[in-house]
Amino acid sequence: MTVGVDQQRWEAVLGRDQTQDGQFVYAVASTGIYCRPSCPSRRPFRNRVRFFSGPDAAEAAGYRACLRCAPRADLAPSRQQIERAREYLDQHWDETVTLERLSQVTQLSRYHLQRAFKQVIGLTPKGYASIQRLERMKSRLKEGDTVSRATYEAGFGSGSRAYEHARKGLGMTPGTYRNGGRGMRIRFSIVETEHDQLLIAGTDRGLCAVMLGEDHTTLEASLRREYPAAVLERDDEGLEPWAQSIRDQLGSDDELLPLALDVGGSPFQWQVWEALQKIPRGETRSYQAIARQLGRPTAARAVARACASNRVALVIPCHRAVRGDGSLGGYRWGVERKRRLLQDELRSRDSLKASAVTAS
């Protein structure tokens, strides 16, 4: 077994990756038990873990099956059945496909289909179909269609349904999206940190941009490119609480406290962003590992694109996502800045551990 494969398997265990169930098992030396990658039990220390191709190999080495995740139980349904369901939804994006109809296509019960589809794809069939319609509506709006025509062409049954989906997926109404943010009032502030200038911008609903840069002029120009038709207002005093909260986190080992966000993204992008927020400071995950964690093992590039589309640096810590070989990959605010952020987090974490050992 190569180090690379072991590392991929360990990342699957850390992410409780259900798509890897049946591909291998892991055994824990201190307990004598082996488990599925998705086992909900507490994660063991890495140095106590061994990987095996399956239950027979683990039991031959003296380990016994976990009663909680039952690694010998049959795995069903197959990924091929779920892919068949997804292809059907892709082909019938302009129709209302019921769960009953989809179960007939896949020969699965509605209960198992719903459960397995969410495990593999990361969304329910209904949620996945909604994404397809939203993406089509966005495309039509960008091409210059009227809101009513784009709504109709995307398969939404009514304007109210389109409005509801757009609010969640775009962070604004369809009309506002089409007009480049026209009518939006965005307040912003630029403050200094130890290494960089930090721009914070927000609407009445929450943060819509957090950017890192070297000077005020470049940062403000970047914000104007993001929201070309919005009304921008400098408000250092009003945004000071947000700015101070983010700035404080740069010099501590504490995780950033939750902040209200007004950032548009597809459901899949939000899944990626939420996964990034769960990565501990000083640690990284590969794009592939995040994709597997979300039940989309072939979506590493989509994960990378979601990281690249993140508008709120640090709040959504996309600097903790790296390539499979450990190299840094890209970063919207510069690769060297990404390297420095990770180094600072690692030093902070190691310093805290050293202090804890000394105190004990």
N, C-alpha and C positions, 0 to 999 in steps of 0.2 A: 504494500500500500504506500503510495507516495505521500509526501508531506502535503502537497497541494490538495489531494483528494481528502485527506484527513481534515484539513482546514475547512474545506467546503462542507464536510459532514458536521463538523463542530458548529459552523455557522447555522446549519439547518437545525441543529439541536437548540442553539440559543434562540432561534426564531420560532421554535415549535412548528416547523414546516410540515404541514400535513401532506403535501405533495410528495415528500420523501418517504412516507410510511410505505413499507414493503420493499424499499430499495436497500435498506440496511437497518441494523439495530445498534444501539450503544449500550455498553455494560459499565457498571460502576464498581470498582474494586472494593471500596469500603463497605458496600451493602451486599455484593454478590448477586445483584439483580440486573437484568437487561430490559431495555424499553424501546418503544417506537421513538422516532425523532420528535413526534408531536406530543409526547407524554406530558401531562399537565403538572407533574411533580416538580419540586424545586430543582433548579439546575445544579449539577455537581461541579466540583472543581475540575478544570481541564486535565490536570495531571492524574486524576483517578479514573479517566474514561478510556475505554477501548472500543473500537468499532469492529463489527462483524457483518458479513454479507447477509446473514439471516439468523433466525432462531436456532436452527440446527447447529450452526457453527458456534454460537454463543453458549449453548447448552453443553456442547462437546468440551468447551473450555471450563465448564464447572459453574456457569451462571444459571439462575432460575428466572422464569418469566415474571414480569411485573403484573400484579393483580389489578392495578389501576388502569393501565392502558391496554392490557391483553394483547401483546405483540404477536401472538399466534393466531388471533382471530382473523377471519377472512376480510379482505379489504374490498369494498364495493360502494358505489358502482365504479366502472372503469372511467379513466380520463377520456377515452374515445367517445363514450356516450355523452359526456359533458361538452366536449368539443363539437359533437353533432348538434347539441342544443344551441350552442353559441352560433354556429354557422347558420342554423335555421333562423335565429333572430336577426342575424346580419342580412339574410336574404329577404326577410319580411319586416324590415324596419318601419315601413309605412302602415303596418297593420297592428291591431291589438291582439297579440298572441297570448292566449290564456295559459295558465299553468297546466290545465287539463289537456289542451292541444299539444303542448310541448311534451307532456308525459307520454302521449301516444307516439310522438316522433322518436323518442328515446327508449320507449318500452320500460320506463321507470315509473314507480308510483310518484304521485305529486309530492309526498312528504320527502322521499329520498332524493328526488330531483332538486327540490328547493334547497335542501340541506347540502347536497354534494356540489351543486352549482356555486353556492356561496363559498364553500371550502376551496374549490379549484379556481374560480374566477375572482373571488373576493367581493362579489355583489350578488344580490338576488337576480333572477331572470328579469323581473320588472325593472330593477335598478339599472341593469345593463342596457335594456332597451331604451330607457330614458336617456342614457348617455349618448346613444347613437342619434337620437332625435336632437338632442342639444347640440352635438357637434355639427350636425347637418344645418341646424338653424344658424349657428355661428358662421359657417362657411357661406351660407346664402346672404347673411347680413354684410359680411366682408366684401362680397361680390356686388353689393349695392342694391339688393332687393329691399322692398319696403318691409316693414315689420309684419304686416298682415300676410304678405305673400310668403315671406320666409317662414312664418309660423305654419302656414298651410303646407308648404313644400316639405317641412320637416316632419309632418305627420301629427302635429298637435291638434287635438280635437277642438280646442278653443283658445282664445287669447289669454284667458285667465290661467290656463294650465301652462302655457308658454311663459307667462310672466313669473309664475311660481318657480318653474325650473330654472329660469334665467337668474333670478335672484340668488339662488343657491349656487349655480354653476359659474356665473359671470361676476357676481358681486354687484350687479347693477341691472336695470331693466333692459330689455332688448333694444329699445329706442336709444337709451343712453350709450349702450355698447356700440351701436351702429354709428353714432355721432362722436366717437372718440372721447366719451366722458363729458360731453357738453352738459352744463348745468350743475355738475358736481362741485362742491366746495371742499377743497382739500387744504388743511392747515399743515405747515411743515416747520421744522426747526433743525438747525445744524449745530452739533456740539463736538467738542474735542474729546478724544479718548487717549489712552497711553500711546497708541500706535497710529491711529487714523482719525479722520473726520467722520462723523456719524450723522446721517440724515434720517430723521424720523418724520413720517407724514401720516395723517389720519383724517378720516371723515367723522361724522357724528356717530357712526356705528363701530369704529375701531381703527386700528392701524392698517394702512393700505400699502405702506412702503417703509423699509428700513434698509438703507444703503451705506456701504463703506467706500471711502475714497480719500484722495489726498488734498482736495481743495474744495471750497464752497461752490465756486462757479461750475465745476464739472458735475458736482452732485446735483445742484439745482437744475442744470441742463438735462441730466438723466431723468429726473422726476418729470420734467416737462415733456420729454419723449414718451414716458409711460402714459401720461394723461394729457395729450396735446390740446384738448378742448376744455379741460376743467379750469375752474377758477382757483388759483393757488395763492395762499396767504401765509406770510411769515408770522409765526406765533410762538416765539421762544418761551414765553412765560406760561402760556396755556398748556404746552406740551412737555414742560419740565418734569412732571411726574413720570411720564413714559420714558423720557430720555434718561432720567436718573435711575430708573429701574433697570433698563438695559445696560447702562454704563456700569452700574454696581456689579452686575454679573460677570463682567469681564475681569474683575479683580478678585473673584472669590471662587470657591469650589461648589457653590450652591447652584442648583438648576434655576433657570429663569422662571419666575412666577407666571402663571397663565395671564395673558393679555388678550383683550378683545381684538378680533381681526376682522377686517373688511377686505378680504382678498378673494378674488374669483378663481375658481379652479374646477376641473371635472371631478366627479367622485373618486376616480382612480388617483388623480393628483393629490386629493385630500388624504387618501389612504397612505400614500407615500409620505406626505408631510407629517402625518400623525406618527408614522413609524420612525421618522427621523427624530421627532421630539422625545421618543422613548429610549434613544441611544444614550447611555451614560456619558458624562463629560470625560474626555481623555480616551474614549474608545471610538472605533470606527466599524462600519459594516460595508461590505461590498454591494455594488448595485445588484449583483446577482443574488446575494443573500437576502436583500430587502424584497426583491421580486419573488423569491421562494417563500418568504415569510407571508407575503400577501396572496399566496396561492397562484402566482403567475410566473412560473420558473423561466419562461421564455421572454419575459418582459423587462430584461435588464436595461435595454436601451430606452424603454419608456420610462423606467425609474430615473435614469440619467436626465431625460428631458424634463421630467417633473422637478428634479433638483434645479435644473437650469432656469425653469420658469418661476422659481420661488422669488417673491418680491420682498420678503421680510427677512433679511440676514439676521443671524443669531437667534431670533425668535423661533424660526424654523431652521434648525442647525444643519443645513445641507452640506456644510464643510466636513461633517462626519461620515459622508458617503464617499467611498473610494473605489478604484477598480479592483478586479478580482486578484491581481498580482500584488496588491498593496500600494501601487503607485497612486498619486493623488487624483489624476484625471483633471477635469476642468473645474472652474469655479467662476461664477458670474462676476465676482469682484476681484478676480486675479488669483492665480495659483499660489504665488508667494504669500499672499495674505491668508490663504487657506492653510498653508504650511505653518505659518506663524500662530494662527488660532489653535491648531491642533497641538503644537509644541507648548503653548501657554497652558492649555488645558491639562496636558500630560504632566507638566512640571507642578501645576497646582495640585493635581491628584496625588502625585508621588510625595509631595511635601506634606500633605495631609496624612498619608499613610505613615510617613516617618515620624510625624508628631504623635500619632496614636501609639506607635510602638514605644517611643520614648516615655510617654505618659504611663504606659502599662508596666 
